[in-house]
Amino acid sequence: MAPNHGLLLYEGKAKRIFDSDKKGQVLVEFKNDTTAFNALKKSSLKGKGILNCQISSHLFELLEAQGVDTHYLGLVSDSWMAAKRVEIIPLEVVVRNIAFGSLCKETPITEGTELSSPLLDLYFKDDSLSDPLLTEARLELLGILSNNQRNEIETLVRKVNLILSTFFEKLDLILVDFKLEIGINAEGRLIVADEISPDTCRIWDARADSSSDRILDKDRFRKDLGGVVEAYAEILKRIQEISPNPRIYK
Ligand code: TMP
C-alpha cells in the first residue's frame, strides 16, 4: 500500500522517487515494471516490486552492518522504502567476478570464465547514449569525478563485492556481477544508493544442475527463460532463512 508521500521527484524504469515530509529524505517505490536492452523490451511482473524492495532492504542492512554507507533508512511498506536524499553520480559502476553479459559480447572471453580478480567497469548513465562504457581517459575528460573520488569508489565497490559475495556464498548463491549507483550527500560523502536486487545483479544458484536453471536474476527476463518472479522469490527465501526481517521506518 502506498504511504503518504509528497511530489514525484523522479520516475525511472523500475522505481519512482517521491518527496518525503521529512527533511533530507525521499520515499522510493519499487515498481513491477521490467525493462531490458534500454527499454526496448518491457513487461510488468506481478510481485517483482515487493521482492526487489525486500531484497534490497536486506542487502543495504547487511552493508550498513559492515560499515558501508547506504541511502537506505528502512522499509515503509512492502514495496516502499525510505532513503536519504543524495545526488546520484551519473555512472553505472559494474563489478564482475565471472565473465557474462556484455563482457562476453565485447571481448573473446567465454561465458562463465572466473576472473582472476574482480573487474570494475564504469558506464556513463545516460539512456539517450545507451549507457556507454567509459575509458579512464573519457571519465577524466567528462570531469564527473575527482581522482580521489574515483579511487574512493573503487575501494568502496570492491568492499561491497566482498561483503555481498561472501553473504551469497552462504546461501549457495553465486554473485556473478552487479551494478551499483553511488550518490554524494550534502557533506560530500559517497553513499551506495539506488537498489541491489536481481534486476541489478547476476545471481546463480549453486544448487542447480543446468546452466539455464541456475539463473535467478533478470537474465531470465532478458533471455525469455520464464519464472522471473519465482527466481527472485527463491533469492528472498534463502536470505530470510538467515537474516532477520528488515527494519520498519516510522
Ligand atoms: P552487462 O553484462 O549487461 O554489462 O551487465 C552487468 C551487470 O550490470 C549485470 O549484473 C546487470 C547490471 N545492469 C544493470 O543493473 N543495469 C543495466 O542497465 C545494465 C546494462 C546492466
Residues whose N, C-alpha, C, O or C-beta is under 5 A from the ligand:
A	BS01	TMP	V94 F100 G101 S102 L103 D177 F178 K179 D199 T200 C201 R202
